[in-house]
Amino acid sequence: MDIEFAAARLLRASRSLSEATRHYGVLVGRKYIQRLVIIRAVDEFSQLYGLSALRLHQLSGNRAGQYAVTLTGNYRLIIEPTTEESVRILGVEDYHGD
């Protein structure tokens, strides 16, 4: 699957584990890279639902049309499909935090 990035920081962090850990810390950075590898490996967005480790779930309210993938604890990778074969990475967030 093709991946677009909504921000330059997300793109830079996607290029290497060292960049990802510099931006997000060791635990979240490692999971960020792992999740991107999985997303790139599938052909269509709908295939992500079959991967239970991702815990892909649709968001609601002002985030309608967006999805979250579990990274660690409260951290989620926020994505939105742009086509069936492409997603946009919107952010890495602790959206359960204060």
C-alpha positions in Angstrom: 0.0 0.0 0.0 1.2 3.5 -0.7 1.7 5.9 2.2 1.5 9.7 2.3 2.5 11.8 5.3 0.6 14.8 6.5 3.7 16.4 8.0 7.4 16.4 7.3 8.2 15.2 10.8 6.2 12.0 10.2 8.0 11.4 6.9 11.4 12.0 8.5 10.6 9.6 11.4 9.5 6.9 8.8 13.0 6.8 7.2 14.8 5.0 10.0 14.5 3.6 13.4 17.0 6.1 14.8 14.9 9.0 13.4 11.7 7.5 14.8 13.2 7.0 18.3 14.6 10.5 18.2 11.1 11.9 17.6 8.9 9.6 19.6 11.2 7.7 22.1 12.4 4.1 21.8 9.1 2.2 22.5 6.8 4.4 20.3 9.4 4.9 17.6 10.0 1.2 17.2 6.2 0.5 17.0 5.8 3.4 14.5 8.4 1.8 12.1 6.8 -1.7 12.6 3.3 -0.4 11.8 4.5 1.3 8.7 6.2 -1.9 7.5 2.9 -3.7 7.9 0.8 -1.0 6.2 3.2 -1.0 3.2 3.0 -4.8 3.0 -0.7 -5.0 2.4 -2.4 -4.3 -0.9 -5.6 -2.8 0.2 -6.9 -0.9 3.3 -9.5 -3.5 4.0 -6.7 -6.0 4.6 -5.6 -4.1 7.7 -8.8 -5.2 9.5 -7.6 -8.8 9.3 -4.4 -8.0 11.3 -5.6 -8.2 14.9 -2.3 -6.9 16.3 -3.0 -3.5 14.8 -6.3 -3.0 16.6 -7.5 -0.9 13.8 -10.6 1.1 14.7 -12.6 3.8 13.1 -12.8 7.2 14.9 -16.0 9.2 15.3 -17.1 12.8 15.8 -14.7 15.4 14.4 -12.4 12.5 13.5 -15.0 10.8 11.2 -13.2 9.1 8.3 -10.0 8.6 10.3 -8.7 5.4 11.9 -6.4 4.6 14.7 -3.8 1.8 15.0 -2.4 0.9 18.4 1.3 1.6 18.9 1.7 1.3 22.7 -0.3 2.0 25.8 -2.4 5.1 24.9 -0.3 6.0 21.8 -2.1 5.6 18.4 -1.1 6.0 14.8 -3.8 8.1 13.2 -4.4 7.3 9.5 -7.0 8.0 6.9 -7.5 6.1 3.7 -7.2 8.2 0.5 -8.0 5.3 -1.8 -8.3 1.6 -1.2 -4.6 1.3 -2.0 -3.3 4.4 -0.2 -3.4 5.9 3.3 -2.3 9.2 4.8 -0.5 9.2 8.1 -1.9 12.1 10.1 -0.1 11.7 13.4 1.2 9.8 16.4 -1.0 10.8 19.4 -1.8 10.0 22.9 -5.4 10.9 22.4 -6.5 9.4 25.7 -4.3 11.8 27.6 -5.4 14.9 29.4 
